[in-house]
Amino acid sequence: MANTTFNGPVRSENGFEVITKDATSGTVTTSLDIGSDGAIDLTYSSASTGGSNVEPIVMENTMTGAGGLAGRARFQLNADAALGSYSNALKAIAVYGASGKTTGLGSAFVAEMTLSAGTDGGTYAPLEIELNAPTGADTGTLTSFIHISTQGADVATIDDNVRLFNLAGVTAGTGHVFQTGSTAPATVGGSLKVRVAGTDYYMILYTSEVTA
């Protein structure tokens, strides 16, 4: 395939569209359009049926300098006005059509981390949540570290069938992250305030694990 090199500004009144075909991805169409408002609209369509990963955008950063920081892609929303009913710095959405599904695990956002023998120091978590509060910050009507909601015409199905979370891959045992038993510890060490269906509740925290 021939390469085209641009040495100066490039202008296209109608955007760009590239159509390719290969054995694993089938027919792939990529369209890039810059609207009159300056917004960038990247549309990707793949007819892949070969079981290979389809990744329209791949950004891979390899850091080899000791003491380097971050290494991330950043999506930043700066708001200095009273915005409307919602605002987001980044949104991940997966939409399943009437005949669409995932035979395994489907998700709208994945946070994945791989540990190694070199991670013998430091603190690690696949998902980090930071709620910053500079001097004078307010908390609005309701502020939480995690906001979980469900909506739609068939919310009753969610009420009847989903779990709050699914922790897989662990084994019950003394000292493990998960332990089973029928005897609760005697000492209460604290509580966590949560809100469920508009009402605040307090989850009891014990100072030791349950026993059989």
Backbone as a printed PyTorch tensor [residue, N CA C, xyz], in Angstrom:
tensor([[[  0.8430,  -1.1840,   0.0000],
         [  0.0000,   0.0000,   0.0000],
         [  0.8800,   1.2370,   0.0000]],

        [[  0.5550,   2.1890,  -0.8530],
         [  1.3490,   3.4050,  -0.9570],
         [  1.1100,   4.3220,   0.2300]],

        [[  2.1440,   5.0310,   0.6530],
         [  2.0390,   5.9960,   1.7310],
         [  1.9710,   7.4100,   1.1580]],

        [[  1.1900,   8.2610,   1.7870],
         [  1.1000,   9.6580,   1.3940],
         [  1.6360,  10.5160,   2.5250]],

        [[  2.6110,  11.3640,   2.2260],
         [  3.2370,  12.2180,   3.2250],
         [  2.8310,  13.6620,   2.9880]],

        [[  2.3460,  14.3310,   4.0340],
         [  1.9490,  15.7290,   3.9510],
         [  2.9960,  16.5700,   4.6680]],

        [[  3.4860,  17.6050,   4.0060],
         [  4.4970,  18.4820,   4.5880],
         [  3.9370,  19.8260,   5.0290]],

        [[  2.6490,  20.0140,   4.8970],
         [  2.0400,  21.2810,   5.2760],
         [  0.6050,  21.0600,   5.7050]],

        [[ -0.1580,  22.1340,   5.8830],
         [ -1.5600,  22.0010,   6.2940],
         [ -2.3710,  21.1970,   5.2800]],

        [[ -3.3080,  20.4170,   5.7940],
         [ -4.1790,  19.6090,   4.9500],
         [ -5.6150,  20.0420,   5.1960]],

        [[ -6.3680,  20.2820,   4.1240],
         [ -7.7510,  20.7200,   4.2710],
         [ -8.6600,  19.8230,   3.4510]],

        [[ -9.7460,  19.3950,   4.0950],
         [-10.7570,  18.6070,   3.4090],
         [-12.1210,  19.1360,   3.8090]],

        [[-12.9000,  19.5730,   2.8420],
         [-14.2110,  20.1460,   3.1430],
         [-15.2020,  19.1030,   3.6230]],

        [[-15.0140,  17.8620,   3.2150],
         [-15.9780,  16.8070,   3.5360],
         [-15.3990,  15.7000,   4.3980]],

        [[-14.2810,  15.9390,   5.0590],
         [-13.6860,  14.9250,   5.9140],
         [-12.9460,  13.8720,   5.1150]],

        [[-12.6060,  12.7720,   5.7680],
         [-11.8710,  11.6910,   5.1450],
         [-12.6420,  10.3880,   5.3470]],

        [[-12.5510,   9.5080,   4.3860],
         [-13.1410,   8.1780,   4.5350],
         [-12.1990,   7.1600,   3.9090]],

        [[-11.8750,   6.1240,   4.6900],
         [-10.9860,   5.0770,   4.2190],
         [-11.7130,   3.7410,   4.3340]],

        [[-11.7180,   2.9690,   3.2610],
         [-12.3500,   1.6490,   3.2530],
         [-11.2860,   0.6230,   2.9340]],

        [[-11.1210,  -0.3720,   3.8040],
         [-10.1200,  -1.4120,   3.6090],
         [-10.7590,  -2.7830,   3.7830]],

        [[-10.0690,  -3.7990,   3.3190],
         [-10.5350,  -5.1770,   3.4730],
         [ -9.3480,  -6.0710,   3.8060]],

        [[ -9.5390,  -6.9880,   4.7650],
         [ -8.5330,  -8.0030,   5.0150],
         [ -9.2100,  -9.2620,   5.5220]],

        [[ -8.4370, -10.3160,   5.6750],
         [ -9.0150, -11.6310,   5.9520],
         [ -9.6610, -11.7230,   7.3150]],

        [[ -9.1190, -11.0140,   8.3090],
         [ -9.6290, -11.1630,   9.6740],
         [-10.6680, -10.1190,  10.0400]],

        [[-10.5430,  -8.9220,   9.5010],
         [-11.4410,  -7.8390,   9.8940],
         [-12.5940,  -7.6160,   8.9310]],

        [[-12.6150,  -8.3110,   7.8230],
         [-13.6770,  -8.0970,   6.8510],
         [-13.5740,  -6.7070,   6.2630]],

        [[-14.6960,  -6.1070,   5.9690],
         [-14.7140,  -4.7500,   5.4340],
         [-14.6880,  -3.7490,   6.5800]],

        [[-13.7330,  -2.8370,   6.5220],
         [-13.5690,  -1.8250,   7.5610],
         [-13.7080,  -0.4490,   6.9260]],

        [[-14.5570,   0.3810,   7.5250],
         [-14.7350,   1.7410,   7.0440],
         [-14.4070,   2.7140,   8.1710]],

        [[-13.5120,   3.6410,   7.9060],
         [-13.1380,   4.6600,   8.8780],
         [-13.4230,   6.0290,   8.2910]],

        [[-14.2030,   6.8210,   9.0120],
         [-14.5310,   8.1710,   8.5570],
         [-14.1210,   9.1740,   9.6180]],

        [[-13.4920,  10.2560,   9.1930],
         [-13.0940,  11.3280,  10.0900],
         [-13.6930,  12.6280,   9.5650]],

        [[-14.4830,  13.2790,  10.4130],
         [-15.1420,  14.5080,  10.0000],
         [-14.9650,  15.5680,  11.0780]],

        [[-14.6660,  16.7710,  10.6610],
         [-14.5830,  17.9040,  11.5690],
         [-15.7390,  18.8340,  11.2470]],

        [[-16.6740,  18.9490,  12.1940],
         [-17.8790,  19.7220,  11.9640],
         [-17.6340,  21.2180,  12.0000]],

        [[-18.6720,  21.9680,  11.6550],
         [-18.5620,  23.4250,  11.6370],
         [-18.3120,  23.9960,  13.0370]],

        [[-18.6480,  23.2090,  14.0770],
         [-18.4080,  23.6550,  15.4520],
         [-17.0320,  23.2360,  15.9530]],

        [[-16.2430,  22.6010,  15.0930],
         [-14.8950,  22.1900,  15.4680],
         [-14.8200,  20.8160,  16.1010]],

        [[-15.9580,  20.1630,  16.3160],
         [-15.9630,  18.8470,  16.9370],
         [-15.4120,  17.8010,  15.9680]],

        [[-14.6510,  16.8540,  16.4860],
         [-14.0730,  15.7780,  15.6890],
         [-14.9650,  14.5520,  15.8140]],

        [[-15.4240,  14.0430,  14.7030],
         [-16.3090,  12.8720,  14.6810],
         [-15.5910,  11.7470,  13.9530]],

        [[-15.1800,  10.7300,  14.7060],
         [-14.5010,   9.5730,  14.1400],
         [-15.4550,   8.3920,  14.1540]],

        [[-15.7780,   7.8740,  13.0030],
         [-16.7120,   6.7590,  12.8820],
         [-15.9870,   5.5580,  12.2990]],

        [[-16.1420,   4.4130,  12.9470],
         [-15.4550,   3.1980,  12.5200],
         [-16.4770,   2.0850,  12.4020]],

        [[-16.4290,   1.3490,  11.3370],
         [-17.3470,   0.2310,  11.1300],
         [-16.5700,  -0.9800,  10.6670]],

        [[-16.7590,  -2.1140,  11.3670],
         [-16.0430,  -3.3360,  11.0220],
         [-17.0160,  -4.4910,  10.8790]],

        [[-16.8250,  -5.2930,   9.8480],
         [-17.6450,  -6.4870,   9.6350],
         [-16.8910,  -7.7370,  10.0600]],

        [[-16.0140,  -7.5960,  11.0480],
         [-15.1730,  -8.7040,  11.4900],
         [-16.0070,  -9.8570,  12.0390]],

        [[-15.7020, -11.0590,  11.6040],
         [-16.3410, -12.2670,  12.1280],
         [-15.2990, -13.3080,  12.5170]],

        [[-14.0360, -12.9210,  12.5010],
         [-12.9700, -13.8850,  12.7190],
         [-12.5560, -14.0720,  14.1520]],

        [[-13.1930, -13.3760,  15.0960],
         [-12.8370, -13.5300,  16.4940],
         [-11.6410, -12.7150,  16.9300]],

        [[-11.0940, -11.8970,  16.0350],
         [ -9.9470, -11.0680,  16.4050],
         [-10.4210,  -9.7830,  17.0770]],

        [[ -9.5400,  -9.1840,  17.8840],
         [ -9.8870,  -7.9350,  18.5570],
         [-10.0730,  -6.8130,  17.5390]],

        [[-11.1350,  -6.0570,  17.7020],
         [-11.3680,  -4.8760,  16.8830],
         [-11.1090,  -3.6580,  17.7730]],

        [[-10.0780,  -2.9040,  17.4540],
         [ -9.6780,  -1.7540,  18.2620],
         [ -9.5010,  -0.5500,  17.3380]],

        [[-10.5420,   0.2620,  17.1950],
         [-10.4770,   1.3950,  16.2780],
         [ -9.3750,   2.3940,  16.6130]],

        [[ -9.1190,   2.5930,  17.8920],
         [ -8.0740,   3.5280,  18.3100],
         [ -7.1280,   2.8110,  19.2660]],

        [[ -5.8510,   2.8090,  18.9700],
         [ -4.8490,   2.1880,  19.8340],
         [ -3.7760,   3.2190,  20.1520]],

        [[ -3.6000,   3.4950,  21.4320],
         [ -2.5180,   4.3590,  21.8750],
         [ -1.6580,   3.5560,  22.8360]],

        [[ -0.4320,   3.2920,  22.4760],
         [  0.4660,   2.5030,  23.3160],
         [  1.6780,   3.3400,  23.6550]],

        [[  1.8960,   3.5130,  24.9510],
         [  3.0050,   4.3260,  25.4260],
         [  3.9410,   3.4440,  26.2300]],

        [[  5.1920,   3.3810,  25.8470],
         [  6.1910,   2.6000,  26.5650],
         [  7.1240,   3.5490,  27.2940]],

        [[  7.1820,   3.4080,  28.6160],
         [  8.0230,   4.2830,  29.4310],
         [  9.2270,   3.4980,  29.9340]],

        [[ 10.4170,   3.9840,  29.6780],
         [ 11.6370,   3.2830,  30.0820],
         [ 12.5220,   4.1270,  30.9860]],

        [[ 12.1060,   5.3490,  31.2950],
         [ 12.9180,   6.2110,  32.1460],
         [ 12.5370,   6.0800,  33.6020]],

        [[ 13.4930,   5.7610,  34.4520],
         [ 13.2340,   5.6310,  35.8870],
         [ 12.7390,   6.9540,  36.4460]],

        [[ 11.6580,   6.8890,  37.2240],
         [ 11.1080,   8.0890,  37.8320],
         [ 10.1040,   8.8190,  36.9650]],

        [[  9.8110,   8.2840,  35.8030],
         [  8.8230,   8.9100,  34.9340],
         [  7.4420,   8.8960,  35.5750]],

        [[  6.6020,   9.8470,  35.2130],
         [  5.2700,   9.9620,  35.8030],
         [  4.1860,   9.8140,  34.7400]],

        [[  3.0080,   9.4020,  35.1900],
         [  1.7870,   9.3530,  34.3760],
         [  1.9110,   8.3630,  33.2310]],

        [[  2.0510,   8.8190,  32.0120],
         [  2.0380,   7.9310,  30.8570],
         [  0.6530,   7.7160,  30.3070]],

        [[ -0.2470,   8.6090,  30.5760],
         [ -1.6540,   8.4100,  30.2900],
         [ -2.1350,   9.2920,  29.1440]],

        [[ -3.3030,   8.9600,  28.6430],
         [ -4.0630,   9.8840,  27.8060],
         [ -5.0180,  10.6290,  28.7380]],

        [[ -5.2090,  11.9210,  28.5190],
         [ -6.0190,  12.7020,  29.4460],
         [ -7.1940,  13.3610,  28.7290]],

        [[ -8.3750,  13.2090,  29.3320],
         [ -9.5750,  13.8810,  28.8700],
         [ -9.9870,  14.8500,  29.9780]],

        [[ -9.9040,  16.1110,  29.7200],
         [-10.1460,  17.1150,  30.7570],
         [-11.2740,  18.0470,  30.3430]],

        [[-12.2610,  18.1750,  31.2230],
         [-13.3560,  19.1180,  31.0210],
         [-13.1650,  20.2880,  31.9700]],

        [[-13.0660,  21.4920,  31.4510],
         [-12.9650,  22.6880,  32.2720],
         [-14.3040,  23.4110,  32.2330]],

        [[-14.9320,  23.5760,  33.3830],
         [-16.2340,  24.2320,  33.4500],
         [-16.1560,  25.4180,  34.4040]],

        [[-16.4490,  26.5900,  33.9050],
         [-16.4770,  27.7930,  34.7350],
         [-17.7890,  28.5360,  34.4950]],

        [[-18.8610,  27.7510,  34.3880],
         [-20.2090,  28.2830,  34.1920],
         [-21.1790,  27.2340,  34.7190]],

        [[-22.4180,  27.6470,  34.9680],
         [-23.4330,  26.7060,  35.4410],
         [-23.8920,  25.8670,  34.2610]],

        [[-23.3810,  24.6290,  34.1700],
         [-23.7260,  23.7580,  33.0480],
         [-25.1290,  23.1850,  33.2240]],

        [[-25.5610,  22.3850,  32.2610],
         [-26.9050,  21.8170,  32.2840],
         [-27.0340,  20.6210,  33.1950]],

        [[-27.9190,  19.6990,  32.8530],
         [-28.2870,  18.6000,  33.7450],
         [-27.2050,  17.5310,  33.8720]],

        [[-26.1960,  17.5530,  33.0230],
         [-25.1000,  16.5960,  33.1760],
         [-23.8460,  17.1410,  32.5120]],

        [[-22.6910,  16.6820,  32.9940],
         [-21.4050,  17.0120,  32.3760],
         [-20.4440,  15.8830,  32.6890]],

        [[-19.5950,  15.5490,  31.7320],
         [-18.6540,  14.4420,  31.8810],
         [-17.3380,  14.7970,  31.2060]],

        [[-16.2400,  14.3200,  31.7760],
         [-14.9490,  14.4450,  31.1120],
         [-14.7290,  13.2990,  30.1370]],

        [[-15.3000,  12.1500,  30.4310],
         [-15.1490,  10.9870,  29.5630],
         [-16.3500,  10.0830,  29.7510]],

        [[-16.9070,   9.5940,  28.6590],
         [-18.0530,   8.6940,  28.7320],
         [-17.7850,   7.4600,  27.8950]],

        [[-18.0050,   6.2960,  28.4820],
         [-17.9070,   5.0280,  27.7580],
         [-19.3020,   4.4200,  27.7150]],

        [[-19.7880,   4.1110,  26.5370],
         [-21.1360,   3.5720,  26.3990],
         [-21.1180,   2.4090,  25.4180]],

        [[-21.7710,   1.3320,  25.7790],
         [-21.9390,   0.1770,  24.8920],
         [-23.4290,  -0.0120,  24.6630]],

        [[-23.8480,  -0.0570,  23.4220],
         [-25.2580,  -0.1890,  23.0800],
         [-25.4630,  -1.5130,  22.3470]],

        [[-26.3170,  -2.3730,  22.8950],
         [-26.6310,  -3.6540,  22.2700],
         [-27.9650,  -3.5430,  21.5510]],

        [[-27.9580,  -3.8050,  20.2580],
         [-29.1870,  -3.7800,  19.4810],
         [-30.0490,  -4.9960,  19.7670]],

        [[-31.1790,  -5.0880,  19.0730],
         [-32.1410,  -6.1600,  19.3210],
         [-31.5300,  -7.5420,  19.1200]],

        [[-30.5570,  -7.6600,  18.2330],
         [-29.9150,  -8.9580,  17.9910],
         [-28.4660,  -8.9640,  18.4590]],

        [[-28.0670,  -7.9500,  19.1970],
         [-26.6870,  -7.8650,  19.6510],
         [-26.4970,  -8.3970,  21.0540]],

        [[-25.3770,  -9.0350,  21.2980],
         [-25.0250,  -9.5390,  22.6270],
         [-23.5570,  -9.9050,  22.6360]],

        [[-23.0300, -10.1570,  23.8180],
         [-21.6830, -10.6800,  23.9790],
         [-21.7910, -12.0470,  24.6220]],

        [[-21.1890, -13.0530,  24.0170],
         [-21.3200, -14.4120,  24.5600],
         [-20.5740, -14.5840,  25.8720]],

        [[-19.5870, -13.7420,  26.1150],
         [-18.8580, -13.7850,  27.3800],
         [-19.2430, -12.6160,  28.2610]],

        [[-18.2760, -11.7650,  28.5760],
         [-18.5010, -10.6110,  29.4390],
         [-18.5380,  -9.3380,  28.6060]],

        [[-19.6110,  -8.5870,  28.7220],
         [-19.7260,  -7.3070,  28.0410],
         [-19.6710,  -6.1800,  29.0560]],

        [[-18.9700,  -5.1110,  28.7450],
         [-18.8800,  -3.9810,  29.6600],
         [-18.7370,  -2.7020,  28.8580]],

        [[-19.0620,  -1.5920,  29.4920],
         [-18.9090,  -0.2990,  28.8370],
         [-17.5320,   0.2890,  29.0970]],

        [[-16.8890,  -0.1170,  30.1810],
         [-15.5690,   0.4070,  30.5120],
         [-14.7790,  -0.6800,  31.2240]],

        [[-13.5170,  -0.8410,  30.8630],
         [-12.6550,  -1.8470,  31.4800],
         [-11.4120,  -1.1550,  32.0380]],

        [[-11.1310,  -1.3790,  33.3070],
         [ -9.8790,  -0.9320,  33.9170],
         [ -9.0630,  -2.1810,  34.2280]],

        [[ -7.9500,  -2.3410,  33.5570],
         [ -7.1660,  -3.5730,  33.6800],
         [ -5.7270,  -3.2450,  34.0430]],

        [[ -5.1720,  -4.0360,  34.9470],
         [ -3.7850,  -3.8510,  35.3590],
         [ -3.1320,  -5.2140,  35.5110]],

        [[ -1.8850,  -5.3260,  35.0830],
         [ -1.1310,  -6.5700,  35.2140],
         [  0.0380,  -6.3540,  36.1680]],

        [[  0.0470,  -7.0970,  37.2640],
         [  1.1350,  -7.0000,  38.2360],
         [  2.2830,  -7.9170,  37.8220]],

        [[  3.4670,  -7.6730,  38.3960],
         [  4.6360,  -8.4980,  38.0800],
         [  5.4920,  -8.6570,  39.3230]],

        [[  6.5920,  -9.3610,  39.1730],
         [  7.5160,  -9.5130,  40.2920],
         [  8.1460,  -8.1780,  40.6680]],

        [[  8.0930,  -7.2180,  39.7860],
         [  8.6820,  -5.9180,  40.0600],
         [  7.8020,  -5.0140,  40.9010]],

        [[  6.5330,  -5.3820,  41.0770],
         [  5.6260,  -4.5300,  41.8550],
         [  5.6920,  -4.8810,  43.3390]],

        [[  6.9030,  -4.9010,  43.8720],
         [  7.0900,  -5.2640,  45.2810],
         [  7.0120,  -4.0510,  46.1900]],

        [[  6.7700,  -2.8770,  45.6360],
         [  6.5850,  -1.6620,  46.4110],
         [  5.5650,  -0.7830,  45.7120]],

        [[  5.0040,   0.1460,  46.4390],
         [  3.9920,   1.0070,  45.8480],
         [  2.5950,   0.5060,  46.1250]],

        [[  1.5990,   1.2430,  45.6730],
         [  0.1900,   0.9080,  45.8580],
         [ -0.4620,   0.7740,  44.4950]],

        [[ -1.2530,  -0.2830,  44.3080],
         [ -1.8010,  -0.5720,  42.9810],
         [ -3.2970,  -0.8280,  43.0420]],

        [[ -4.0100,  -0.3700,  42.0520],
         [ -5.4400,  -0.6190,  41.9340],
         [ -5.8450,  -0.4210,  40.4720]],

        [[ -6.6400,  -1.3330,  39.9130],
         [ -7.0700,  -1.1590,  38.5300],
         [ -7.9140,   0.0980,  38.3260]],

        [[ -8.6010,   0.5400,  39.3670],
         [ -9.4410,   1.7210,  39.2520],
         [ -9.1470,   2.6750,  40.4000]],

        [[ -8.8250,   3.9050,  40.0650],
         [ -8.5680,   4.9380,  41.0700],
         [ -9.6380,   6.0170,  40.9300]],

        [[-10.2530,   6.3700,  42.0390],
         [-11.2820,   7.4000,  42.0530],
         [-10.8150,   8.5360,  42.9520]],

        [[-10.7350,   9.7270,  42.3990],
         [-10.2850,  10.8850,  43.1580],
         [-11.3800,  11.9540,  43.1560]],

        [[-11.7560,  12.3920,  44.3320],
         [-12.7170,  13.4820,  44.4810],
         [-11.9850,  14.6340,  45.1570]],

        [[-11.5820,  15.6100,  44.3710],
         [-10.7580,  16.7020,  44.8770],
         [-11.6240,  17.7960,  45.5060]],

        [[-11.1350,  18.3550,  46.5930],
         [-11.8790,  19.4030,  47.3040],
         [-10.9380,  20.5270,  47.7070]],

        [[-10.6990,  21.4890,  46.8270],
         [ -9.8710,  22.6280,  47.2010],
         [-10.5870,  23.5040,  48.2260]],

        [[ -9.8770,  24.4530,  48.7960],
         [-10.4300,  25.3300,  49.8310],
         [-11.7200,  25.9940,  49.3550]],

        [[-12.7700,  25.8640,  50.1790],
         [-14.0410,  26.4900,  49.8610],
         [-14.9560,  25.6690,  48.9870]],

        [[-14.5500,  24.4440,  48.6510],
         [-15.3800,  23.6050,  47.7880],
         [-16.6870,  23.2300,  48.4820]],

        [[-17.7640,  23.1280,  47.7140],
         [-19.0580,  22.7120,  48.2390],
         [-19.3840,  21.3390,  47.6680]],

        [[-20.4190,  20.7010,  48.2120],
         [-20.7510,  19.3400,  47.7930],
         [-22.0950,  19.2380,  47.0880]],

        [[-22.6680,  20.3680,  46.7000],
         [-23.9050,  20.3190,  45.9340],
         [-25.0490,  19.6760,  46.7000]],

        [[-25.9840,  19.0950,  45.9700],
         [-27.1430,  18.4450,  46.5830],
         [-26.8050,  17.0590,  47.0990]],

        [[-26.0410,  16.3010,  46.3260],
         [-25.6300,  14.9550,  46.7320],
         [-24.3160,  14.6300,  46.0400]],

        [[-23.2800,  14.3980,  46.8210],
         [-21.9710,  14.0510,  46.2840],
         [-21.5490,  12.6990,  46.8440]],

        [[-21.0170,  11.8490,  45.9980],
         [-20.5750,  10.5190,  46.4250],
         [-19.3320,  10.1270,  45.6400]],

        [[-18.5890,   9.1730,  46.1540],
         [-17.4140,   8.6900,  45.4440],
         [-17.8180,   7.8710,  44.2160]],

        [[-18.9090,   7.1590,  44.3140],
         [-19.4160,   6.3760,  43.1910],
         [-20.9090,   6.5910,  43.0960]],

        [[-21.3790,   6.9200,  41.9060],
         [-22.8190,   7.0580,  41.6690],
         [-23.2440,   5.9310,  40.7360]],

        [[-24.0970,   5.0550,  41.2290],
         [-24.5710,   3.9040,  40.4520],
         [-26.0710,   4.0580,  40.2590]],

        [[-26.5380,   3.9510,  39.0350],
         [-27.9700,   4.1150,  38.7940],
         [-28.4420,   3.1540,  37.7140]],

        [[-29.7370,   2.9470,  37.6830],
         [-30.3440,   2.1760,  36.6010],
         [-31.5730,   2.9300,  36.1310]],

        [[-31.8720,   2.8290,  34.8530],
         [-33.0010,   3.5260,  34.2780],
         [-33.5030,   2.7960,  33.0430]],

        [[-34.6740,   3.1700,  32.5900],
         [-35.2670,   2.5230,  31.4240],
         [-36.6440,   1.9870,  31.7470]],

        [[-37.3620,   1.5870,  30.7040],
         [-38.7430,   1.1340,  30.8720],
         [-38.8350,  -0.1970,  31.6080]],

        [[-37.7430,  -0.9680,  31.6340],
         [-37.7920,  -2.2960,  32.2420],
         [-36.8540,  -2.3990,  33.4380]],

        [[-36.8620,  -1.3780,  34.2830],
         [-36.0130,  -1.3760,  35.4730],
         [-36.3470,  -2.5430,  36.3910]],

        [[-37.5870,  -3.0150,  36.3670],
         [-37.9760,  -4.1350,  37.2300],
         [-37.1210,  -5.3620,  36.9710]],

        [[-36.7100,  -5.5670,  35.7250],
         [-35.8440,  -6.7040,  35.4090],
         [-34.4990,  -6.5570,  36.1030]],

        [[-33.9850,  -5.3350,  36.1500],
         [-32.7280,  -5.0850,  36.8560],
         [-32.9180,  -5.3350,  38.3430]],

        [[-34.0010,  -4.8230,  38.9040],
         [-34.2840,  -5.0240,  40.3320],
         [-34.3020,  -6.5000,  40.7030]],

        [[-34.8440,  -7.3170,  39.8390],
         [-35.0500,  -8.7270,  40.1640],
         [-33.8380,  -9.6090,  39.9030]],

        [[-32.8940,  -9.1550,  39.0660],
         [-31.8840, -10.1000,  38.5830],
         [-30.4240,  -9.7050,  38.7630]],

        [[-30.1040,  -8.4230,  38.9220],
         [-28.6850,  -8.0580,  38.9570],
         [-28.1200,  -8.0940,  40.3730]],

        [[-26.8000,  -8.1640,  40.4480],
         [-26.0630,  -8.0520,  41.7170],
         [-25.3890,  -6.6930,  41.7680]],

        [[-25.1570,  -6.1860,  42.9590],
         [-24.4790,  -4.9010,  43.0890],
         [-23.0780,  -4.9810,  42.4970]],

        [[-22.3620,  -6.0860,  42.7490],
         [-21.0730,  -6.3200,  42.1140],
         [-20.8030,  -7.8160,  42.0950]],

        [[-19.8430,  -8.2250,  41.2880],
         [-19.4600,  -9.6250,  41.1590],
         [-17.9550,  -9.7330,  41.3560]],

        [[-17.5390, -10.2880,  42.4820],
         [-16.1210, -10.4870,  42.7710],
         [-15.7770, -11.9320,  42.4290]],

        [[-15.0480, -12.1240,  41.3570],
         [-14.7280, -13.4770,  40.8810],
         [-13.2340, -13.7550,  41.0320]],

        [[-12.8880, -15.0300,  41.0790],
         [-11.4900, -15.4340,  41.1210],
         [-10.9010, -15.5590,  42.5120]],

        [[-11.6940, -15.3210,  43.5570],
         [-11.1770, -15.4050,  44.9270],
         [-11.6240, -16.7100,  45.5780]],

        [[-10.9330, -17.0960,  46.6520],
         [-11.2510, -18.3030,  47.4080],
         [-11.4230, -17.9380,  48.8730]],

        [[-12.4980, -18.4290,  49.4850],
         [-12.7450, -18.1470,  50.8970],
         [-11.6730, -18.7820,  51.7630]],

        [[-11.1860, -18.0420,  52.7480],
         [-10.1680, -18.5770,  53.6390],
         [ -9.7580, -17.5470,  54.6760]],

        [[ -9.2090, -18.0160,  55.7660],
         [ -8.7850, -17.1300,  56.8420],
         [ -7.7350, -16.1460,  56.3510]],

        [[ -7.9860, -14.8740,  56.5830],
         [ -7.0530, -13.8500,  56.1560],
         [ -7.2080, -13.4340,  54.7070]],

        [[ -8.0710, -14.1210,  53.9530],
         [ -8.2740, -13.7830,  52.5520],
         [ -9.1820, -12.5540,  52.4350]],

        [[ -9.2650, -12.0220,  51.2310],
         [-10.1620, -10.8990,  50.9960],
         [-11.6090, -11.3240,  51.1870]],

        [[-11.8830, -12.6240,  51.0600],
         [-13.2250, -13.1690,  51.2510],
         [-13.1480, -14.3300,  52.2370]],

        [[-14.0420, -14.3140,  53.2410],
         [-14.0880, -15.3830,  54.2310],
         [-15.5430, -15.6920,  54.5470]],

        [[-15.8560, -16.9550,  54.6850],
         [-17.2080, -17.3730,  55.0240],
         [-17.2710, -17.8210,  56.4780]],

        [[-18.4640, -17.8340,  57.0390],
         [-18.6490, -18.2640,  58.4140],
         [-20.0140, -17.8390,  58.9110]],

        [[-20.3940, -18.3250,  60.0830],
         [-21.7110, -18.0300,  60.6380],
         [-21.6470, -17.2120,  61.9200]],

        [[-20.4370, -16.9950,  62.4360],
         [-20.2840, -16.2540,  63.6810],
         [-19.6820, -14.8870,  63.4060]],

        [[-20.4530, -13.8520,  63.6910],
         [-19.9720, -12.4920,  63.4610],
         [-19.0640, -12.0610,  64.5990]],

        [[-18.0690, -11.2380,  64.3160],
         [-17.2030, -10.7200,  65.3830],
         [-18.0160,  -9.9040,  66.3830]],

        [[-17.5030,  -9.8000,  67.5760],
         [-18.2370,  -9.1050,  68.6300],
         [-18.0040,  -7.6040,  68.6110]],

        [[-16.8780,  -7.1810,  68.0510],
         [-16.5040,  -5.7720,  68.1470],
         [-16.7900,  -5.0400,  66.8450]],

        [[-17.5660,  -3.9910,  66.9740],
         [-17.8310,  -3.1140,  65.8300],
         [-16.7990,  -1.9970,  65.8350]],

        [[-16.1310,  -1.8080,  64.6880],
         [-15.0690,  -0.8160,  64.6250],
         [-15.4300,   0.4520,  63.8900]],

        [[-16.5410,   0.4260,  63.1350],
         [-16.9130,   1.6190,  62.3860],
         [-18.0910,   1.3510,  61.4750]],

        [[-18.3840,   2.3290,  60.6510],
         [-19.4800,   2.1760,  59.6990],
         [-19.1950,   3.0210,  58.4700]],

        [[-19.8590,   2.6890,  57.3720],
         [-19.7580,   3.4550,  56.1420],
         [-21.1450,   3.9610,  55.7770]],

        [[-21.2370,   5.2610,  55.4530],
         [-22.5320,   5.8180,  55.0780],
         [-22.7530,   5.6610,  53.5780]],

        [[-23.8630,   5.0490,  53.2130],
         [-24.2330,   4.8620,  51.8150],
         [-25.6660,   5.3270,  51.6230]],

        [[-26.0450,   5.5380,  50.4010],
         [-27.4360,   5.9070,  50.0950],
         [-28.0110,   4.8980,  49.1210]],

        [[-29.1600,   4.3520,  49.4650],
         [-29.8500,   3.3880,  48.6180],
         [-31.2850,   3.8470,  48.4270]],

        [[-31.7110,   3.9870,  47.1950],
         [-33.0850,   4.3840,  46.8660],
         [-33.4950,   5.6610,  47.5950]],

        [[-32.5530,   6.5990,  47.6990],
         [-32.8490,   7.8960,  48.2820],
         [-32.7430,   7.9880,  49.7880]],

        [[-32.3600,   6.8810,  50.4490],
         [-32.2600,   6.8770,  51.9150],
         [-30.8410,   6.5280,  52.3450]],

        [[-30.3260,   7.2200,  53.3440],
         [-28.9970,   6.9310,  53.8720],
         [-29.0460,   5.7300,  54.8090]],

        [[-28.0490,   4.8400,  54.6570],
         [-27.8910,   3.6820,  55.5410],
         [-26.4360,   3.6130,  55.9870]],

        [[-26.1890,   2.8020,  57.0120],
         [-24.8470,   2.6950,  57.5690],
         [-24.4270,   1.2280,  57.5950]],

        [[-23.3720,   0.9030,  56.8480],
         [-22.8480,  -0.4580,  56.8020],
         [-21.8850,  -0.6570,  57.9690]],

        [[-22.1420,  -1.7010,  58.7690],
         [-21.3220,  -1.9770,  59.9430],
         [-19.9830,  -2.5880,  59.5310]],

        [[-18.9000,  -2.1190,  60.1540],
         [-17.5610,  -2.6370,  59.9220],
         [-17.0570,  -3.2760,  61.2050]],

        [[-16.6810,  -4.5480,  61.1160],
         [-16.1530,  -5.2570,  62.2700],
         [-14.6230,  -5.1980,  62.2730]],

        [[-14.0250,  -5.3520,  63.4440],
         [-12.5900,  -5.2700,  63.5860],
         [-11.8840,  -6.5860,  63.2570]],

        [[-12.6440,  -7.6410,  63.0420],
         [-12.0640,  -8.9310,  62.6570],
         [-13.0320,  -9.6540,  61.7340]],

        [[-12.5960, -10.7760,  61.1620],
         [-13.4330, -11.4890,  60.2000],
         [-14.3610, -12.4750,  60.8670]],

        [[-15.3480, -12.9280,  60.1150],
         [-16.2850, -13.9280,  60.6420],
         [-15.5700, -15.2490,  60.8230]],

        [[-16.1360, -16.1030,  61.6450],
         [-15.5890, -17.4490,  61.8500],
         [-16.6850, -18.4650,  61.6780]],

        [[-16.2940, -19.7080,  61.4750],
         [-17.2550, -20.7730,  61.2150],
         [-18.0770, -21.0610,  62.4710]]])
